[in-house]
């Protein structure tokens, strides 16, 4: 049985643990708000098929993606650096 705090099954069901993927991805974000939104998008998409109601998880990911895209543009955001 997996530990629901340390290693929940819906985050560890693939070859890679979701937290490792998320931390790696957001470490390159130019801004904490952008990284936070990106992390939530990834979280909901990575666990989508492993929890109840995949459409709800997809909708939550979309909500955070829309929030990410609504952030004001800045030099880092536009250039990808």
C-alpha positions as CSV (number, residue, x, y, z in Angstrom):
1,X,0.0,0.0,0.0
2,X,1.3,3.4,-0.9
3,X,1.7,6.3,1.6
4,X,-1.1,8.9,0.8
5,X,1.2,11.7,2.1
6,X,4.7,10.8,0.9
7,X,3.8,8.9,-2.3
8,X,0.2,9.0,-3.3
9,X,-0.7,6.5,-6.0
10,X,-2.1,9.1,-8.4
11,X,1.3,10.8,-8.4
12,X,3.5,7.8,-8.7
13,X,1.7,5.5,-11.1
14,X,4.0,6.2,-14.1
15,X,7.7,5.7,-14.7
16,X,8.5,9.1,-13.1
17,X,7.1,10.7,-10.0
18,X,4.9,13.8,-10.9
19,X,6.7,16.0,-8.3
20,X,10.0,15.4,-10.1
21,X,8.6,16.4,-13.5
22,X,6.9,19.4,-12.1
23,X,9.9,20.7,-10.1
24,X,12.2,20.3,-13.1
25,X,9.8,22.1,-15.4
26,X,9.0,25.1,-13.1
27,X,12.6,25.6,-12.2
28,X,13.0,27.3,-15.6
29,X,10.1,29.6,-15.2
30,X,11.0,33.3,-15.4
31,X,8.5,34.3,-12.7
32,X,7.1,32.6,-9.7
33,X,3.5,33.2,-10.7
34,X,4.1,31.7,-14.1
35,X,5.9,28.7,-12.6
36,X,3.0,28.2,-10.1
37,X,0.4,28.1,-12.9
38,X,2.6,25.8,-15.0
39,X,3.0,23.5,-12.0
40,X,-0.7,23.2,-11.5
41,X,-1.3,22.6,-15.2
42,X,1.2,19.7,-15.1
43,X,-0.2,18.4,-11.8
44,X,-3.7,18.0,-13.1
45,X,-2.7,16.6,-16.5
46,X,-0.1,14.1,-15.1
47,X,-2.7,12.6,-12.7
48,X,-5.7,13.0,-14.9
49,X,-6.2,9.3,-15.7
50,X,-5.3,8.1,-12.2
51,X,-8.1,9.9,-10.2
52,X,-11.8,10.0,-10.5
53,X,-13.4,12.4,-13.1
54,X,-10.7,12.9,-15.7
55,X,-12.8,15.6,-17.4
56,X,-12.7,17.6,-14.1
57,X,-8.9,17.3,-13.9
58,X,-8.6,18.4,-17.5
59,X,-10.9,21.4,-16.8
60,X,-8.8,22.4,-13.8
61,X,-5.6,22.2,-15.9
62,X,-7.3,24.4,-18.5
63,X,-8.3,26.9,-15.8
64,X,-4.7,27.2,-14.7
65,X,-3.4,27.4,-18.3
66,X,-5.9,30.2,-19.0
67,X,-4.6,32.0,-15.9
68,X,-1.0,31.5,-17.0
69,X,-1.8,32.9,-20.5
70,X,-3.6,35.9,-18.9
71,X,-0.5,37.0,-17.0
72,X,0.9,40.3,-18.3
73,X,3.6,39.9,-20.9
74,X,7.2,40.8,-19.9
75,X,10.6,40.3,-21.5
76,X,11.1,36.9,-20.0
77,X,7.6,35.7,-20.7
78,X,7.8,36.8,-24.4
79,X,11.4,35.7,-25.1
80,X,11.3,32.4,-23.4
81,X,14.5,33.2,-21.5
